[in-house]
Amino acid sequence: MSEQILLSHGSGGEMSHELIKNIFIRHFDNQILSNLADSSVLGVCPGDLVFTTDSYVVDPIFFPGGDIGKLAVCGTVNDLAVSGADPVYLSAGFIIEEGMEMETLESVVKSMAEEAYNAGVQIVTGDTKVVNKGKADQLFINTSGVGFLNPRSYNISSGNEIKKGDKIIINGFTGDHGIAVLAEREHLNIDSRKIQSDCASLNKLISKIVRNIEGIKFMRDLTRGGLATVLCEISRTSYYGVEIEESSIPVREEVRGICEMLGMEPIYIANEGKFITIVDRDEADDLLALMRTEKLGQHAAIIGEVVDEHPGRVVMETEIGGTRIIDMLTGEQLPRIC
């Protein structure tokens, strides 16, 4: 097999079959995918299905703590998980630029397979297209996901049950992913061991939370637009106000320093392994303790609460004792971050 991707790998002929067999099937193989049909027949359990899709164009495709393949799996798994679903099946679509090294593609595919295994999901169908050199940027991936809705989680994606006094909890440091990708892209002289992407599948942690804590009102992962944008969405749709404390938001000193240097704010930086939970105030401490027993929640913190005052707005108490209005991110602070 060629050591580089050629246009003929996307022709549907013999070279396409070799690519599928030698890379995709070798790493993704399972009983459903091995049929190689145009559509996969899934064993559907009783209950509501949840479906999501997303595309990944991150630049560069390899970064400290992850790569575009791991990111594609984690992002789709997390979109299902914060909607109250147990992720089960994924699809994977690849748009590959002619000339890409076969070894590079296989490294990405292997990363996807490992993350899917760790998350307990299967990649059961997919598609591959090859475009002329210069018509794409190495590799773009689309993943779609199917999961089964946990009966206890019907409202956590809508936030319809949010009320005054509910507490807001984040599962750890914010801003790691965006700054890790930016540093790699711009060749900043930063120790990659100190700032790595938080890219991770959150479904097992979220499942544990949902099984043990009854007062969960809302969940959302903090990707593009970061923490601030999600909080603004909550306040606008719930007709409540949100108050947060800057000093309570976990931010690594290295991330804070780079943000200050570049005139950015950590609360607007994208994450790929962070989510917020809004929970009944009486169960907030129990939830916090539970999250801190897990690796992906060991730095969890209560950062604020839902209030009656200033409905539709997010207000942050700053570290110097003042207050400021937090607005939704406008424009694109960091393009091609996921």
Beta strands, then each sheet from edge to edge (+ up, - down):
strand 1: 49-56
strand 2: 62-63
strand 3: 66-67
strand 4: 85-97
strand 5: 122-131
strand 6: 139-149
strand 7: 167-170
strand 8: 216-221
strand 9: 241-245
strand 10: 275-279
strand 11: 301-307
strand 12: 314-317
strand 13: 323-326
sheet 1: 1+ 6- 4+ 5+
sheet 2: 2+ 3-
sheet 3: 8+ 10- 7+ 11- 9+ 12+ 13-
end
